[in-house]
Amino acid sequence: MRPIPYASLRAFEMAIRHESFARAAAELNQTAAGISQHVRVIEAWLGVSLFTRHARGVTATPAGREFGAAVASGLAHIESAAQQLRRESHERPVSVACIASVATRWLIPRLPEFRKVHPDIRINIVYALDAKTPEAASVDLLIRHGTKPDVNAIALLSGETRPVCSVEFNRRHGPFDRPVDLHDAELLHDETTAAWTRWFALHEIHKPLKPNPIFADFSLMVGSVIGAQGVGLCPISLISEELAAGRLITLFDSPVDTDKAYWLIQASQLSREAEMLRDWLVTMSCGTQSGQRR
């Protein structure tokens, strides 16, 4: 059996509601002849007359009124379901999984700028933990640190690190004119001592390191650096404001972790709102990197 001609149902429902082909045509921006043709298609499929046609117009038949009520109810249900889905789509927040250091030192301070332009877009920020993909973290966007992932990713920020301390620490414990001068300084470690070991090896210094503090992540370590408690290998992209303000200084322009970055990875399907946040993050990263080059 042929399916009901759905394309004609809207025209029929409008004609029944107004009991006029002309008024239905005006509301749907069609011609009265076009509405009449849609009704004839429905009548032919049903094998029933839905209107009585006469010189002054049309009059709905009892079958037409009964079927018209059913069609109106069905279209109303479809409209209601569509509006609900539309509301849910707009109300669903854009979710971002992010490591703590990038969230607190780069993303969150810049979010008010995004909110000014897009006040209706709600953003959820969650910990990335060990997630390698947005799907693993159940989010739209993931920012992770490390070497280039196997998946398609955008480098938001450089991950290279340099020796950094506060002006106060340098005044009290410096000067540090040569890399070897740092060896006996209060060195601060992010997760492991491996980064400092690599930095000293870069300068052909292979002496064992003192048992100085090790912090669980960069967010904790940088607080000690700012508090003049030692020298840390810091990603310059995350301390640009402190460097620009003169609160922190780089001691040597010899970076490690030059193969690493903070990568933006997107889920396979993004909402329009998530795409807007993604594009904004990329624009913000370009500004950050431009500022570093200056």
Order of alpha helices (4+ residues) and beta strands (2+ residues): alpha-alpha-alpha-beta-beta-alpha-beta-alpha-beta-alpha-beta-beta-beta-alpha-beta-alpha-beta-alpha-beta-alpha-beta-beta-alpha
